[in-house]
Amino acid sequence: MLVGTAQAAELLGISTTRVRLLLKQGRIKGAYKIGRFWVIPLFDGMPVISKGRRGPKAKWCGVRSVLF
C-alpha cells in the first residue's frame, strides 16, 4: 500500500513538515517522488524510517594542552 505525506505523518504521529524533512534526507525507505508529490510505501502498515546519524563532533571536545 502507498500513502502520501499527510497519511504517513498521521500513522507516525509526527508533523507533515517532519515527514518532508525525513524524505529530503532520504531516511524513509522506498519513498519516491511523482511530479511534486511523495509516494511512501508501507511495510507491515507503517513507513520505515532509518536511524539518523549524529552531527559532526564539536570543536571544543578535543584535547587541549595546558601551558603553564
N, C-alpha and C positions, 0 to 999 in steps of 0.2 A: 504494500500500500504506500502511496505517496501523499505527502502533505506539504502545505506552504509554511511560511514563517510564522503566521499567526497561530495556526494549529499546533505547530511544533512548540512554540512558546507556551501555549496553554498546557500541553502534555508535560513539559519540563518544569513548569511553574516559575518561569522567568519571563522577562520582558521581551518584546519583539526586537527591540534595539540590541539587546544582549545576543539574541539568536543571530541577528545580522552581523554582529561583530565576530561571533564564532565562525560564521560562514566565510567572512572575509579572511579570517586567519586559516581557513581550511581545516578546522577541527571537527566538523560534522561529517561523519563517514558516509560516502556515497552521494553527497549533495551535488547538484549541478544546476546550472542556470539555463533557462529557456527564455530568450529575449531579455526582459528585465525582471523576471520572476524566478525565485529559487524553488527547486523541487527537492524535497528531503524524503528519503526512503525511511521506512520504519522497520526495525528489527525487533521482533517479539513485542510489537506495539509501542515501541519508544525509539526516538532518534538516538544514535550512538555518538557520543562526544568523546574525542580523545583527550587525554590529560594534557594540560598546559605545562610549559616549562618555565622555570624561574627566569627572571631577567638577568642582566649581567651583574657580576659581583661589584659591590660598591667600592669606590676607590679608597675610602677611609678604612676598609677592613684589612689592608695589608700590614705587614710587619714594618714598624719604623725603628730605625736606630736612634737611640737617645744620645745626644752629645752633651757631656758634662765637662 
